Amino acid sequence: MKRQAKNQIKAKISAPGAPDSDVIIEGDCLAELAKLPDACADLVFADPPYNLQLGGGLTRPDQSVVDGVDDDWDKFADFAEYDRFTRTWLTECRRILKPDGAIWVIGSYHNVFRLGVALQDLGYWILNDVVWRKTNPMPNFKGTRFTNAHETLIWAARSKETKYTFHYDALKLFNDDLQMRSDWTLPLCTGAERLKDAQGRKTHPTQKPEALLHRVVLGTTKPGDLIVDPFFGAGTTGAAAKRLGRHYIGIERDPTYAAAARARLKKVTPAAAEDLMVTRSKKEEPRVPFGQIIEAGFIRPGDMLISPNGKKARVRADGSLAIGDFTGSIHRVGAHVSNAPACNGWTFWTHLDSKGRETSIDIFRKQVRKTMSAPAAKA
Ligand SMILES: C[S@@+](CC[C@H](N)C(=O)[O-])C[C@H]1O[C@@H](n2cnc3c(N)ncnc32)[C@H](O)[C@@H]1O
C-alpha cells in the first residue's frame, strides 16, 4: 500500500507535458496563467481581489484604525473593469483545467455574486456554494449594518459533464459520521498560524485559515493532484496542498507576499503517503459485474442463491439467475421475488454452498475488488 501510494503520486508529477509544480511564480496571474499548458490542473483555488471599494479609513470607537484591505491590488476603476479582469482569469483557469477538473472561488458580498455570474457565463457548472461562518468576525464598528460574519465559497466543475472529485465518505467520517454540510464554522486565521513581519505586523491582510483549505483539498482532490492558485497571497493553498501530498503552482504579484509564502512552505512537512489515502465513496469503487464472481470461481453455474424471504434462485453461467420461468440479473430477479420496483442484488442475495453455509454475495464482490486494486506484480 505504501509503495503503491508513493508511485501514484510520482507518476502524476512526471507525466509528459506537466508543468513544473511546487513553485511560486512571481507575476501577474493574467500573464502567468497564459503560459501554463492546456488541461494541466486538477483543481484551481482562487481567492481574488474583493473589490472592496472602501471609502476612507475605517476606525474603531476608540479611534484606532482598522487594518482593512486598502491595498492597490484590490482597486478597480469600476465594476466593468473588475468584471473584465474576472472573466479573463476565469477563462484562463478553465483552459488549464483538465476535463474532470474543478474550481473553488472565495469572496465576500462585494464580489461573490459577480464571480458566480461569470462562472456560469463561462461554462463552469456550479456544484455548491459553501458559507464559511467566521467564529470571530470583525464587528460592524459603526453599528450601521449586520456584522459581516461570513464569506462564500463557490465550488464549480469545469463543465456540466465533468466527473469531478468528491470524497463524500471521507468527509462524512471527518464530520463524525454526519454528512458534511455546506456551512463551515471556522475561526479567522489568528495566533501562530498568522504570518507576521519583523515588527509583529500581519504580513498579509487576508491570509485564510489553513483549516478552510484543508477541507477543500482533502474533499475535492486526490494525492498527487495539481492545484493552481492564481492569487497565492501568503500561500495558504500551497501549505494545505503540500501537507496533504498534493502539488501546487502559486501565482502572486507582490514580491513580499511571495517571499513570505516561500518561507512558510519550506517549513511544511507533508504527511506520509500511506496516511493520505481517504475512505473511498462506493461510486469510486471499480464496477464488478456478477458474471465476474462466477468467472473468478467464487460461485459456480448451478449454485443456489437465497433471498431474505427464503426464495431460491439458480445461478447460470452467464451471470443471470433463474427462478421458475423467470430469469434476469441479480437485481431484476431480486426485485421480482420481493415484489419491489428495484433491488440491489448485491446486498439482497446470499450464496448457499454445498455444505449449507451462507455467504452474502457482496463479500465475493469485495474480494474481487481487492484483486482489482492490488499493485501489479513485478515482471
Ligand atoms: C485575497 S488575497 C489572497 C490571500 C490568500 N488566499 C492567502 O490565504 O494568503 C489576493 C492576493 O492576490 C494578489 N493579486 C491581486 N491581483 C493579482 C494579479 N493580477 N496577479 C497575481 N496576484 C494578484 C494580491 O497581491 C493578494 O496577495
The ligand as a Gaussian input file, in Angstrom:
#p B3LYP/6-31G(d) Opt

LIG

0 1
 C       -7.323000      37.885000      -1.226000
 S       -5.610000      37.736000      -1.390000
 C       -5.274000      36.002000      -1.311000
 C       -4.864000      35.514000       0.059000
 C       -4.503000      34.056000       0.107000
 N       -5.622000      33.198000      -0.199000
 C       -3.934000      33.676000       1.479000
 O       -4.526000      32.857000       2.194000
 O       -2.905000      34.223000       1.836000
 C       -5.364000      38.142000      -3.050000
 C       -3.917000      38.115000      -3.472000
 O       -3.866000      38.247000      -4.887000
 C       -2.759000      39.040000      -5.254000
 N       -3.100000      39.594000      -6.563000
 C       -4.013000      40.549000      -6.880000
 N       -4.084000      40.732000      -8.191000
 C       -3.200000      39.861000      -8.739000
 C       -2.837000      39.563000     -10.070000
 N       -3.373000      40.204000     -11.101000
 N       -1.907000      38.586000     -10.264000
 C       -1.357000      37.924000      -9.230000
 N       -1.652000      38.185000      -7.948000
 C       -2.577000      39.127000      -7.698000
 C       -2.646000      40.075000      -4.149000
 O       -1.334000      40.580000      -4.056000
 C       -3.068000      39.260000      -2.920000
 O       -1.956000      38.733000      -2.274000

